[in-house]
Amino acid sequence: MRKLVFITAAVVALAFQAHAASAADPVFDPAKLADHVKVLASDAFEGRGPATRAEPKTVDYLVEQFKAAGLRPGGDKAADGSRAWTQDVPLARFEITGPITASAKVGDKTFAWSQGDQVTVRAAATGATRVAIEDAPLVFIGYGVDAPERGWDDFKGYDLKGKVALVLVNDPDFETGRGAFGGKAMTYYGRWTYKYEEAARRGAIGFLVIHETAPAAYGWATVKNSNASAVFDIIRDDPTKAHAPLEGWIQRDAAADLLKAAGLDYEALKISARSPQFRPVPLPGATVSMDYAVKAETIVTRNVAALLAGTTHPDETVIYTAHWDHLGIGEPDAKGDVIYNGARDNGTGVAALIELAVAFAKAPKTTRSVLFLSVTAEEKGLLGSEYYAWNPLYPLATTVGVVNMDSLSVAGPAHDFATAGDAPLTLQDDLIAVGREHGRYFSPDPRPQNGSFFRSDHFSFAKRGVPAISFGTGEDLLVGGKAAGAAAQQDYISARYHQPADEWSPDWNLAGVAADMGLLYELGEQLANSREWPSWKPGAEFKAERDKSAAARK
């Protein structure tokens, strides 16, 4: 019986590819995609951490592939007008050195916390070489949101200076699915990055985000692994305006125990935080203390940029992006593995980027330019794409659109496809139309509460007005349907995402990624050979920013 199922799956996958191949577009080979992932996610590449000895290997591999395909350098411009294959990205790097002492007190009761167990604190990104907090008062601040356009203010004028706040992750609508924040669809206010930004704006010593798996969209292991390593940031004139001294997470049960000792009930506080009438709740007699050293330095990492110049409109650019970095070497898992290989995240996206570049290089030249951009430090806060968006190699005003690829599914071909966060863009409509021609349908983001739109590199472009989407592979699998697709995604999130277990496996089925690339190739080729300028739809929050540069697009 097992053999029969395998044969059936193979036949269906081949039929799916044959359907895609009926068009004039190239057919992408799953075996070539696999070859790239096997190299990039091998232990020899040590998890592709930025500014580690793995970075030169990774960059050299990408340059080698782009050069062999016949593309030309598209990176930093020299004085003579020539370009490099890379764009230098200067970043600040912060790392905790030595032991971490963390505790809380309520009256005569002391809670001793261990890094990675009850709490996970990030290296301070303020430039300070030591974080020393002694008996700072604690306050519960609800969701920590100030959104006047939604009639919401969790702070109500409360002075957070000198205090540490406990804050809920996600939006106030998450639990009920309705309200001022669009229901289950997370806004930027729900992201932990926003919470930390608000801590700095409020002058707090820091925020501890309370972790629960459902509203965070990932388990504690992901939080621990993502935050315990070095922290990176763009170079800032005054980093204290963007970062409080303490940025960290606390386990739900540890927070509940602390609140209970202070005479407060966690679940009751969560309910009160769903109301716009919520007011900050100090924890009577509760304080927190932290002490750890931080090493601060400046490093330079690199984006990789390969260009195919357009024939008649070379100053107009279609961009494909995929981040090359992962978490590098970190804490061991239960098996003792310390290499966070990042096979799916984002070996799959980089493999797709390379093979798309190969396909475009073999095809007739397009009228507009096409840039293949593999960015660094995505795992550190979208910093490679953020740097590019602040220092674009090619003007953002005449960037036609951005198509990002991140963590593509390895579960096989699907009837459907998606994008992260369902952007209100005509670019997404174009993708849907291409998919329809291939007999596939668009699925709205199945987990809008996860805030996917704000978690990939396209967001760095989108918030500056550039039409940008991040492609999402489908979950309605040809073999097994929606149930199998959902199960595969859940397995990835719970057992592999940001863990050493994200490794290449011979059980992968990359026929689905190959078929997805057919859609993305056709979308990019159409844009690169047209006079279309994708746009934000009326009411979209980034439309006004794009409209400022309308005169540059004719």
C-alpha positions as CSV (number, residue, x, y, z in Angstrom):
1,M,0.0,0.0,0.0
2,R,2.8,2.4,0.9
3,K,4.5,1.9,-2.5
4,L,1.2,2.6,-4.3
5,V,0.8,5.9,-2.6
6,F,4.3,7.0,-3.5
7,I,3.8,6.2,-7.2
8,T,0.5,8.0,-7.2
9,A,2.1,11.1,-5.7
10,A,4.9,11.1,-8.2
11,V,2.4,10.8,-11.1
12,V,0.3,13.7,-9.9
13,A,3.4,15.8,-9.4
14,L,4.6,15.1,-12.9
15,A,1.2,15.9,-14.3
16,F,1.2,19.2,-12.4
17,Q,4.6,20.1,-13.9
18,A,3.4,19.1,-17.4
19,H,0.5,21.5,-17.0
20,A,2.8,24.3,-16.1
21,A,5.1,23.4,-19.0
22,S,2.4,23.8,-21.5
23,A,3.0,27.6,-21.5
24,A,6.0,29.2,-23.1
25,D,7.6,29.8,-19.8
26,P,10.6,27.8,-18.6
27,V,10.1,24.6,-16.6
28,F,12.1,24.6,-13.3
29,D,13.9,21.5,-12.1
30,P,13.3,20.4,-8.5
31,A,16.7,18.6,-8.6
32,K,18.5,21.9,-9.3
33,L,16.7,23.6,-6.4
34,A,17.6,20.7,-4.1
35,D,21.3,21.0,-5.1
36,H,21.4,24.7,-4.0
37,V,19.7,24.0,-0.7
38,K,22.0,21.0,0.0
39,V,25.0,23.3,-0.3
40,L,23.6,26.4,1.5
41,A,22.1,24.4,4.4
42,S,25.1,22.1,4.8
43,D,27.0,22.1,8.1
44,A,29.9,23.6,6.2
45,F,28.0,26.8,5.9
46,E,27.4,26.9,9.7
47,G,23.9,28.4,9.5
48,R,24.9,31.4,7.4
49,G,25.2,33.9,10.2
50,P,25.9,37.4,9.0
51,A,29.4,38.7,9.8
52,T,30.7,35.2,10.6
53,R,33.1,33.1,8.7
54,A,30.1,31.5,6.9
55,E,29.2,34.8,5.2
56,P,32.1,34.8,2.6
57,K,31.2,31.2,1.7
58,T,27.6,32.1,1.2
59,V,28.3,35.3,-0.8
60,D,30.9,33.6,-3.0
61,Y,28.4,30.8,-3.8
62,L,25.7,33.3,-4.8
63,V,28.1,35.4,-6.9
64,E,29.4,32.2,-8.6
65,Q,25.9,31.1,-9.5
66,F,24.9,34.5,-10.8
67,K,28.1,35.0,-12.8
68,A,27.7,31.5,-14.4
69,A,24.2,32.4,-15.4
70,G,25.4,35.4,-17.3
71,L,24.2,38.2,-15.1
72,R,26.2,41.2,-14.4
73,P,27.1,42.9,-11.0
74,G,24.3,45.1,-9.7
75,G,25.7,46.2,-6.3
76,D,27.7,49.2,-5.0
77,K,28.9,51.6,-7.7
78,A,32.5,52.6,-7.9
79,A,33.9,56.0,-9.0
80,D,34.3,54.8,-12.5
81,G,30.7,53.7,-12.8
82,S,31.4,50.0,-12.5
83,R,29.4,47.9,-10.0
84,A,30.3,45.3,-7.5
85,W,28.4,42.1,-6.9
86,T,27.6,43.2,-3.4
87,Q,26.2,46.1,-1.4
88,D,28.0,46.8,1.8
89,V,25.6,46.9,4.8
90,P,27.1,48.5,7.9
91,L,25.4,47.4,11.1
92,A,25.8,47.7,14.8
93,R,26.2,44.3,16.5
94,F,25.4,43.6,20.2
95,E,26.1,40.4,22.1
96,I,25.6,39.5,25.7
97,T,28.9,38.3,27.3
98,G,29.1,36.4,30.5
99,P,26.3,35.4,32.9
100,I,22.9,36.9,33.1
101,T,21.3,37.6,36.5
102,A,17.5,38.0,36.4
103,S,15.0,38.1,39.2
104,A,11.8,39.7,40.4
105,K,10.5,40.4,43.9
106,V,7.1,40.8,45.3
107,G,7.3,41.8,49.0
108,D,9.4,39.1,50.6
109,K,9.0,36.6,47.8
110,T,11.8,36.3,45.2
111,F,11.5,34.8,41.7
112,A,14.8,33.6,40.2
113,W,14.7,33.6,36.4
114,S,17.1,31.8,34.0
115,Q,17.9,33.0,30.5
116,G,16.1,30.7,28.0
117,D,13.8,29.2,30.7
118,Q,11.5,31.8,32.3
119,V,12.9,34.8,30.3
120,T,14.8,35.5,27.2
121,V,16.5,38.9,27.1
122,R,18.2,40.4,24.0
123,A,21.5,42.1,24.1
124,A,20.8,45.8,24.6
125,A,21.0,47.7,21.3
126,T,21.6,51.1,23.0
127,G,25.4,51.1,22.8
128,A,25.7,50.5,26.6
129,T,28.3,47.9,27.6
130,R,26.3,46.8,30.7
131,V,22.6,46.5,31.6
132,A,22.2,46.9,35.4
133,I,18.6,47.2,36.6
134,E,18.0,47.1,40.3
135,D,14.5,46.9,41.7
136,A,12.7,48.6,38.9
137,P,8.9,48.8,39.5
138,L,6.7,46.6,37.3
139,V,3.5,47.6,35.5
140,F,1.1,45.6,33.3
141,I,0.5,47.7,30.2
142,G,-2.0,45.6,28.3
143,Y,-1.1,45.3,24.6
144,G,1.2,48.4,24.8
145,V,-0.6,50.1,21.9
146,D,-1.0,53.8,21.1
147,A,-3.1,54.0,18.0
148,P,-5.1,57.3,17.9
149,E,-6.5,56.6,14.4
150,R,-8.2,53.6,16.0
151,G,-9.3,55.3,19.2
152,W,-6.9,53.3,21.3
153,D,-4.4,54.3,24.0
154,D,-3.2,51.7,26.5
155,F,-1.0,54.2,28.3
156,K,-3.5,56.9,29.3
157,G,-0.7,59.3,30.2
158,Y,0.9,56.8,32.6
159,D,4.6,57.7,33.2
160,L,6.8,54.6,32.4
161,K,10.1,56.3,33.1
162,G,12.2,54.1,35.3
163,K,9.8,51.2,35.0
164,V,9.6,47.8,33.3
165,A,6.3,46.9,31.6
166,L,4.8,43.5,31.0
167,V,3.0,43.6,27.6
168,L,0.9,41.2,25.7
169,V,1.9,40.1,22.2
170,N,-0.4,40.6,19.2
171,D,-3.4,43.0,18.9
172,P,-6.3,43.6,21.3
173,D,-8.6,41.9,18.8
174,F,-6.7,38.6,18.8
175,E,-8.7,36.7,21.4
176,T,-12.2,37.8,20.2
177,G,-11.5,38.1,16.5
178,R,-13.3,41.5,16.3
179,G,-12.7,45.1,17.2
180,A,-10.7,48.2,16.2
181,F,-7.8,46.3,14.8
182,G,-9.4,44.3,12.0
183,G,-10.1,41.1,13.9
184,K,-7.7,38.3,13.6
185,A,-5.5,40.0,11.0
186,M,-2.5,41.4,12.9
187,T,-1.5,45.0,12.4
188,Y,1.9,46.3,13.0
189,Y,0.8,47.2,16.5
190,G,0.8,43.5,17.3
191,R,4.4,42.9,16.4
192,W,7.0,42.6,19.2
193,T,9.1,45.1,17.2
194,Y,6.5,47.7,17.7
195,K,6.3,47.0,21.4
196,Y,10.0,47.6,21.8
197,E,9.9,50.8,19.8
198,E,7.1,52.0,22.0
199,A,9.2,51.2,25.1
200,A,11.9,53.5,23.9
201,R,9.4,56.3,23.0
202,R,7.9,56.1,26.5
203,G,11.2,56.2,28.3
204,A,10.7,52.9,30.0
205,I,13.6,50.8,31.2
206,G,12.1,48.1,29.0
207,F,9.3,45.9,28.0
208,L,9.0,42.1,28.7
209,V,6.6,40.6,26.1
210,I,4.5,37.8,27.6
211,H,4.8,34.7,25.4
212,E,1.9,32.6,24.5
213,T,2.2,30.3,21.4
214,A,-1.1,31.2,19.7
215,P,-0.8,35.0,19.7
216,A,3.0,34.9,19.1
217,A,2.5,32.4,16.2
218,Y,5.5,30.3,17.4
219,G,6.6,28.4,20.4
220,W,9.1,29.3,23.2
221,A,11.9,27.5,21.4
222,T,11.7,29.9,18.5
223,V,11.7,32.9,20.9
224,K,14.7,31.6,22.8
225,N,16.7,30.7,19.7
226,S,15.9,34.0,17.9
227,N,16.8,36.3,20.7
228,A,19.6,34.7,22.6
229,S,22.2,35.2,19.8
230,A,23.8,38.5,18.8
231,V,21.4,41.4,18.0
232,F,22.0,43.6,15.0
233,D,20.7,47.1,14.1
234,I,21.2,49.8,11.6
235,I,23.8,52.5,12.6
236,R,21.8,55.1,14.5
237,D,22.9,58.6,15.7
238,D,21.1,58.0,19.0
239,P,20.1,54.3,19.5
240,T,18.3,55.1,22.7
241,K,15.6,56.7,20.7
242,A,14.8,53.4,19.1
243,H,15.7,50.9,21.9
244,A,15.1,50.7,25.6
245,P,17.9,49.1,27.8
246,L,15.8,46.0,28.4
247,E,14.1,44.1,25.5
248,G,12.9,40.6,26.2
249,W,10.3,38.0,26.6
250,I,8.8,36.2,29.6
251,Q,7.1,32.8,29.7
252,R,3.3,33.0,30.2
253,D,3.4,30.9,33.4
254,A,6.2,32.9,34.9
255,A,4.3,36.2,34.2
256,A,1.1,34.7,35.7
257,D,3.0,33.6,38.8
258,L,4.5,37.0,39.3
259,L,1.1,38.7,38.8
260,K,-0.6,36.3,41.3
261,A,2.0,37.1,43.9
262,A,1.1,40.7,43.4
263,G,-2.6,39.9,43.9
264,L,-3.5,40.1,40.3
265,D,-5.0,37.5,37.9
266,Y,-3.4,37.1,34.5
267,E,-6.5,36.0,32.6
268,A,-8.6,38.7,34.1
269,L,-6.0,41.3,33.1
270,K,-6.0,39.9,29.6
271,I,-9.8,40.4,29.3
272,S,-9.5,44.0,30.6
273,A,-6.8,44.7,28.0
274,R,-9.2,44.0,25.2
275,S,-11.1,47.2,26.0
276,P,-10.2,50.7,24.8
277,Q,-10.9,51.8,28.4
278,F,-8.0,49.7,29.7
279,R,-5.6,51.6,32.0
280,P,-2.1,50.5,33.1
281,V,-2.0,48.3,36.2
282,P,1.0,48.7,38.5
283,L,2.1,45.5,40.3
284,P,1.9,46.3,44.0
285,G,5.3,45.8,45.7
286,A,6.8,44.1,42.6
287,T,10.2,44.9,41.2
288,V,12.6,43.4,38.7
289,S,16.4,43.3,38.6
290,M,18.7,42.4,35.7
291,D,22.4,42.4,35.2
292,Y,24.5,41.4,32.2
293,A,27.4,42.7,30.1
294,V,27.1,43.6,26.4
295,K,29.7,43.7,23.7
296,A,29.0,46.4,21.1
297,E,30.8,46.7,17.8
298,T,30.3,47.8,14.2
299,I,30.4,45.2,11.4
300,V,29.8,45.2,7.7
301,T,27.7,42.5,6.1
302,R,26.6,42.3,2.5
303,N,23.6,42.1,0.2
304,V,24.2,40.3,-3.1
305,A,22.9,42.0,-6.2
306,A,22.8,40.6,-9.8
307,L,21.3,42.5,-12.7
308,L,19.8,41.9,-16.1
309,A,19.6,45.4,-17.7
310,G,16.5,46.3,-19.6
311,T,16.7,47.1,-23.3
312,T,14.5,50.2,-23.6
313,H,13.7,51.2,-20.0
314,P,16.8,50.2,-18.0
315,D,16.0,52.7,-15.2
316,E,12.8,50.9,-14.3
317,T,13.4,47.8,-12.2
318,V,11.6,44.7,-11.2
319,I,13.1,43.1,-8.1
320,Y,13.1,39.6,-6.8
321,T,14.4,39.2,-3.2
322,A,15.3,36.3,-0.9
323,H,17.4,36.6,2.3
324,W,20.5,34.5,2.4
325,D,21.1,34.6,6.2
326,H,20.0,32.4,9.0
327,L,20.8,32.1,12.7
328,G,24.3,30.6,12.5
329,I,25.6,28.7,15.5
330,G,23.6,28.8,18.7
331,E,22.3,27.0,21.7
332,P,22.3,23.2,21.3
333,D,18.9,21.4,20.9
334,A,18.0,18.1,22.6
335,K,20.3,16.2,20.3
336,G,23.2,18.5,20.9
337,D,23.0,20.1,17.4
338,V,24.2,23.7,17.5
339,I,24.0,24.6,13.7
340,Y,20.9,26.4,12.7
341,N,21.1,25.3,9.0
342,G,18.1,27.2,7.7
343,A,17.3,24.8,4.9
344,R,13.7,25.9,4.3
345,D,14.3,29.3,5.9
346,N,15.6,30.5,3.6
347,G,17.6,28.0,1.6
348,T,14.5,27.4,-0.5
349,G,14.0,31.1,-1.3
350,V,17.6,31.6,-2.3
351,A,17.5,28.5,-4.5
352,A,14.4,29.8,-6.2
353,L,16.1,33.2,-6.6
354,I,19.1,31.6,-8.3
355,E,17.1,29.5,-10.7
356,L,14.8,32.4,-11.6
357,A,17.9,34.4,-12.5
358,V,19.1,31.5,-14.7
359,A,15.8,31.4,-16.5
360,F,15.7,35.1,-17.1
361,A,19.3,35.1,-18.4
362,K,18.4,32.4,-20.9
363,A,15.3,34.2,-22.2
364,P,15.1,37.2,-24.5
365,K,16.0,40.4,-22.7
366,T,13.2,42.3,-21.1
367,T,12.5,46.0,-21.8
368,R,12.8,46.8,-18.1
369,S,15.7,45.8,-15.8
370,V,15.4,42.8,-13.5
371,L,17.4,42.8,-10.2
372,F,18.0,39.6,-8.2
373,L,18.7,40.7,-4.7
374,S,19.7,38.3,-1.9
375,V,19.7,40.3,1.3
376,T,21.5,39.9,4.6
377,A,20.3,40.1,8.3
378,E,16.7,39.3,7.7
379,E,16.7,37.2,10.8
380,K,18.0,40.2,12.7
381,G,15.1,42.4,11.9
382,L,14.9,42.7,8.1
383,L,18.1,44.8,8.2
384,G,19.6,44.0,4.8
385,S,16.4,45.0,3.0
386,E,15.9,47.9,5.4
387,Y,19.4,49.2,4.5
388,Y,18.7,48.8,0.8
389,A,15.4,50.7,1.1
390,W,17.2,53.6,2.8
391,N,20.2,53.4,0.3
392,P,18.7,52.0,-2.9
393,L,21.0,50.8,-5.6
394,Y,18.2,51.7,-8.1
395,P,15.6,54.4,-7.4
396,L,12.5,53.3,-5.4
397,A,10.3,55.7,-7.4
398,T,11.0,53.6,-10.6
399,T,11.1,50.3,-8.9
400,V,8.1,48.6,-10.6
401,G,7.5,46.0,-7.8
402,V,9.2,43.6,-5.4
403,V,8.5,39.9,-5.2
404,N,9.9,38.2,-2.1
405,M,10.5,34.5,-1.5
406,D,10.9,33.2,2.0
407,S,10.5,29.7,3.5
408,L,8.9,28.0,0.5
409,S,6.9,24.8,1.3
410,V,8.7,21.5,0.7
411,A,5.5,19.4,1.0
412,G,4.8,19.1,-2.8
413,P,2.6,20.8,-5.4
414,A,-0.6,22.6,-4.3
415,H,-3.8,23.6,-6.0
416,D,-3.5,27.1,-4.4
417,F,-0.9,29.7,-3.5
418,A,-0.9,32.8,-1.2
419,T,0.9,35.9,-0.2
420,A,1.9,37.1,3.3
421,G,-0.8,39.3,4.7
422,D,-2.9,39.8,1.6
423,A,-1.6,43.2,0.5
424,P,-4.1,45.6,-1.0
425,L,-2.1,45.8,-4.2
426,T,-2.8,45.4,-7.9
427,L,0.5,43.5,-8.0
428,Q,-1.2,40.8,-6.0
429,D,-4.1,40.9,-8.4
430,D,-1.6,40.3,-11.2
431,L,-0.2,37.3,-9.4
432,I,-3.7,35.9,-9.0
433,A,-4.5,36.3,-12.7
434,V,-1.3,34.5,-13.6
435,G,-2.2,31.7,-11.2
436,R,-5.6,31.4,-12.7
437,E,-4.1,30.8,-16.1
438,H,-2.2,27.9,-14.6
439,G,-5.3,26.4,-13.1
440,R,-4.5,27.4,-9.6
441,Y,-6.4,29.5,-7.1
442,F,-5.5,32.1,-4.5
443,S,-5.9,31.4,-0.8
444,P,-6.2,34.4,1.5
445,D,-3.5,34.3,4.2
446,P,-4.7,31.4,6.4
447,R,-3.1,32.9,9.5
448,P,-3.6,36.7,9.3
449,Q,-3.2,36.8,13.1
450,N,0.5,35.9,12.6
451,G,1.3,39.3,11.1
452,S,3.2,37.7,8.2
453,F,3.1,40.9,6.1
454,F,5.4,42.6,8.6
455,R,7.8,39.7,8.9
456,S,9.6,39.4,5.5
457,D,11.9,41.6,3.5
458,H,9.1,42.9,1.2
459,F,7.9,45.0,4.1
460,S,11.0,47.2,4.1
461,F,10.0,48.3,0.5
462,A,6.3,48.4,1.2
463,K,6.5,50.9,4.0
464,R,8.3,53.2,1.6
465,G,5.5,52.9,-0.9
466,V,7.0,50.3,-3.3
467,P,4.4,47.7,-4.4
468,A,5.8,44.6,-2.7
469,I,4.5,41.1,-1.9
470,S,6.0,38.0,-0.3
471,F,4.9,34.8,-2.1
472,G,3.3,32.0,0.0
473,T,3.2,28.5,-1.2
474,G,-0.2,26.8,-1.0
475,E,-1.5,24.3,1.5
476,D,-4.2,22.6,-0.6
477,L,-1.9,19.8,-1.7
478,L,-2.5,17.7,-4.7
479,V,-1.8,14.7,-2.5
480,G,-3.6,14.9,0.8
481,G,-5.5,18.2,0.3
482,K,-5.8,20.9,2.9
483,A,-5.4,18.6,5.9
484,A,-2.0,17.4,4.7
485,G,-0.9,20.9,3.9
486,A,-1.9,22.2,7.3
487,A,-0.2,19.3,9.0
488,A,3.0,19.9,7.1
489,Q,3.0,23.6,8.0
490,Q,2.3,22.9,11.6
491,D,5.1,20.4,11.8
492,Y,7.5,22.9,10.3
493,I,6.5,25.7,12.7
494,S,6.5,23.6,15.9
495,A,9.5,21.3,15.2
496,R,11.8,23.1,12.8
497,Y,11.3,26.8,12.4
498,H,14.3,28.7,13.9
499,Q,15.6,25.4,15.3
500,P,18.6,23.2,14.3
501,A,16.1,20.7,12.8
502,D,15.5,23.0,9.8
503,E,17.8,20.8,7.7
504,W,17.7,19.4,4.2
505,S,15.8,16.1,4.0
506,P,15.6,13.6,1.1
507,D,11.9,13.4,2.0
508,W,11.3,16.9,0.6
509,N,9.1,17.3,-2.5
510,L,10.3,20.4,-4.3
511,A,8.0,19.9,-7.3
512,G,5.7,22.4,-5.7
513,V,8.4,25.1,-5.4
514,A,9.3,24.4,-9.1
515,A,5.6,25.0,-10.1
516,D,5.4,28.1,-7.9
517,M,8.5,29.5,-9.7
518,G,6.6,29.2,-13.0
519,L,4.0,31.7,-11.6
520,L,6.6,34.0,-10.3
521,Y,8.6,34.0,-13.5
522,E,5.6,34.8,-15.6
523,L,4.6,37.6,-13.2
524,G,8.0,39.2,-13.3
525,E,8.4,38.7,-17.1
526,Q,5.0,40.4,-17.7
527,L,6.0,43.4,-15.5
528,A,9.4,43.6,-17.1
529,N,8.0,43.8,-20.6
530,S,5.0,46.1,-19.9
531,R,4.3,49.7,-19.1
532,E,2.3,48.8,-16.1
533,W,3.0,50.4,-12.8
534,P,1.4,48.3,-10.0
535,S,-0.3,50.4,-7.3
536,W,-1.7,50.3,-3.9
537,K,-5.5,50.3,-3.7
538,P,-7.5,53.2,-2.2
539,G,-7.3,53.2,1.6
540,A,-4.0,51.2,1.7
541,E,-1.7,52.7,4.4
542,F,1.3,52.9,2.0
543,K,-0.5,54.5,-0.9
544,A,0.2,58.1,0.1
545,E,3.9,57.4,0.3
546,R,4.0,55.9,-3.2
547,D,1.9,58.8,-4.6
548,K,4.6,61.3,-3.6
549,S,6.8,60.0,-6.4
550,A,4.1,59.6,-9.0
551,A,5.8,62.1,-11.4
552,A,8.8,59.8,-11.8
553,R,6.6,57.1,-13.4
554,K,5.4,57.8,-16.9
